[in-house]
């Protein structure tokens, strides 16, 4: 009998997983049906605009996952780490779930051909110390070259999953796996420090998928479309939907989407009943789709089937949502489809989103008051107005409190503080980092609000996760205002870098919007503001003195700040994480190390 969402809820409406539930519990249920229906589909786009459809049915998945899992059991012990260094595709899906089914800890990574990521890959492999690396025959040579850089005694074995004979499937053995055992290590993108492996348990991921289903208003047979990298938390949770819920997902590579965004849009509207498609993407994808993802002239498109589009992974832009809705409303997209959301790897992924029937909510806060930690609403035309998009309500069976991190006390609505989280979806720890684990995952609230506490219902002795994000509650909804480590403190007042970066992008067409970073450096007894901005296409010969003068004037007028230094750099120079976020701390480190070429302007 098919299970419903309600089967996992207690009488009080909280998520209540059946005893001993694991990822394998759901997989086995789907495998037992031995359905010929497609579970995972990968669209392989060729350079000539051709597309090859690679399908993986539940029958095929059962056989292949079992075969690879059986081979892993021959060469590993339960709890060994198994890294996946494979290209995007169904082989990656097989490798990931086979590692878990074998009783190992999966470590989802990426094939070594990703440009500029060799150091990160080396760091992660050194940290996780996998016994085996799973790859594909097509990527085996580059993976082998990558592993040769390691000492022989530290070099893991390598296996191509597409070369494992399916006859081994019958040899897989049941392995005792507990709900609180580690299923996989989710390595953070490293926007502020070296990547750390978050220990995601079976309880964590099963809970978080249910939280997303309940919050967005989905069902268990939802169909998904994703181009997200499978080694990132958002991309990984997308492939969990079929595995746990029995539905179907269509995958493509990130490059396929970036080259032709309409590929994603087209799949969102294809081959399904109304209200049956769900997807997730970072904010930049909505901008890209709005400008370059419209259907070719004469081609029909119906997006009335889209139940929800999670917009998260980076600061959500009200302008991006408006452009996306305007572009695709003529094709039936509901104004409530786009769901601004908040999440992070340490919480498995998902924390909050707007209600199923709610459109995105935008408010305007006074920038000056926000600098002192007070969220004061103002009008859109006010000179100090700054735009903020609601991340909606926190998911069921999860708690988010706004906390004064220095005292551990909960702050009232309207006051900005650090977001602290509690719930069964939290990661267990950072892999082999006891001090960081204690500081991040093992916090206690000293006091909560006597009325209207957002910690109400959590256990009195609950442990809380410090997110490093700044947020505020207004009208019961969560707004994220910035990162603790990114906030600039100049002349005793807080300034949010994303606000300054927006001002810079608006000040002159000579810089690329979304490719500007602002950070502070020591300057005498105080701190000075530095801006690094990529030149916009077609403006390479723009007079740097004019450009920097425009930037200085705009920042002075909008923020009351003098700019200590401005660097105009070429496209691609501003560092970003593997998930596409601006890496402000990395940019600051590079700047202090003398990067970004010749000084072009200095105050």
BELBELCOR-V994971 format. One record per backbone hydrogen bond with DSSP energy under -1.0 kcal/mol. CO is the residue of the C=O (numbers start at 1). NH is the residue of the N-H. Records with the same first field share a line. If there is no record, write none. Layout:
CO: NH ; NH
//
This chain:
4: 7
5: 8
6: 9
8: 16
10: 13
14: 10
18: 21
22: 26
23: 27
24: 28
25: 29
26: 30
27: 31
28: 32
31: 34
35: 59
37: 58
39: 249
40: 56
41: 251
42: 54
44: 52
46: 49
50: 46
52: 44
54: 42
56: 39 ; 40
57: 61
58: 62
59: 63
60: 64
61: 65
62: 66
63: 67
64: 68
65: 69
66: 70
67: 71
68: 72
69: 73
72: 75 ; 76
77: 80
80: 105
81: 131 ; 132
82: 107
83: 134
84: 109
89: 93
90: 94
91: 95
92: 96
93: 97
94: 98
95: 99
96: 100
97: 101
98: 102
99: 104
100: 103
103: 79
105: 82
106: 185
107: 84
111: 114
114: 117
117: 121
118: 122
119: 123
120: 124
121: 125
122: 126
123: 127
124: 128
125: 129
131: 157
132: 83
133: 159
134: 85
135: 161
139: 143
140: 144
141: 145
142: 146
143: 147
144: 148
146: 149
147: 150
151: 154
152: 155
157: 133
159: 135
160: 163
165: 168
166: 169
168: 171
169: 172
178: 181
179: 203
181: 202
183: 106
184: 200
186: 198
196: 188
197: 431
198: 186
199: 428
200: 183 ; 184
201: 205
202: 206
203: 207
204: 208
205: 209
206: 210
207: 211
208: 212
209: 213
210: 214
211: 215
212: 216
213: 217 ; 218
219: 222
223: 278
224: 250
226: 252
229: 232
232: 236
233: 237
234: 238
235: 239
239: 243
240: 244
241: 245
242: 246
248: 224
249: 41
250: 226
251: 43
253: 257
254: 258
255: 259
256: 260
260: 263
261: 265
262: 266
263: 267
264: 268
265: 269
267: 270
273: 276
276: 223
277: 307 ; 308
278: 225
279: 310
281: 312
282: 285
283: 286 ; 287
284: 288
285: 289
286: 290
287: 291
288: 292
289: 293
296: 299
303: 306
305: 277
308: 279
309: 339
310: 281
311: 341
317: 321
318: 322
319: 323
320: 324
321: 325
322: 326
323: 327
324: 328
325: 329
328: 331 ; 333
329: 332
331: 303
334: 337
337: 309
339: 311
342: 351 ; 352
344: 347
345: 348
346: 427
347: 349
349: 344
351: 395
352: 342
353: 393
355: 358
361: 390
363: 388
364: 378
365: 386
366: 370
367: 371
369: 372 ; 374
370: 373
371: 494
373: 416
374: 376
376: 366
379: 382
382: 385
384: 367
386: 365
388: 363
392: 478
393: 353
399: 422
401: 420
402: 411
403: 405 ; 418
404: 407 ; 408
408: 446 ; 447
409: 404
412: 415
414: 375
417: 471
418: 403
419: 467
420: 401
421: 465
422: 399
423: 426
429: 199
430: 433
433: 437
434: 438
435: 439
436: 440
437: 441
440: 466
443: 464
447: 410
455: 458
459: 462
464: 443
465: 421
468: 484
469: 419
470: 481 ; 482
471: 417
472: 479
473: 414
474: 477
477: 474
478: 391
479: 472
482: 470
483: 487
488: 495
490: 493
493: 490
495: 488
496: 500
497: 501
498: 502
499: 503
500: 504
501: 505
502: 506
503: 507
508: 511
510: 536
512: 515
515: 534
517: 532
519: 530
521: 528
523: 526
526: 523
528: 521
529: 564 ; 565
530: 519
531: 567
532: 517
533: 569
534: 512
536: 539
539: 542
543: 547
544: 548
545: 549
546: 550
547: 551
548: 552
549: 553
550: 554
551: 555
552: 556
553: 557
554: 558
555: 559 ; 561
556: 560
564: 603
565: 531
567: 533
569: 535
570: 573
575: 583
577: 580
581: 577
582: 584
583: 587
584: 588
585: 589
586: 590
587: 591
588: 592
589: 593
590: 595
591: 594
601: 566
//
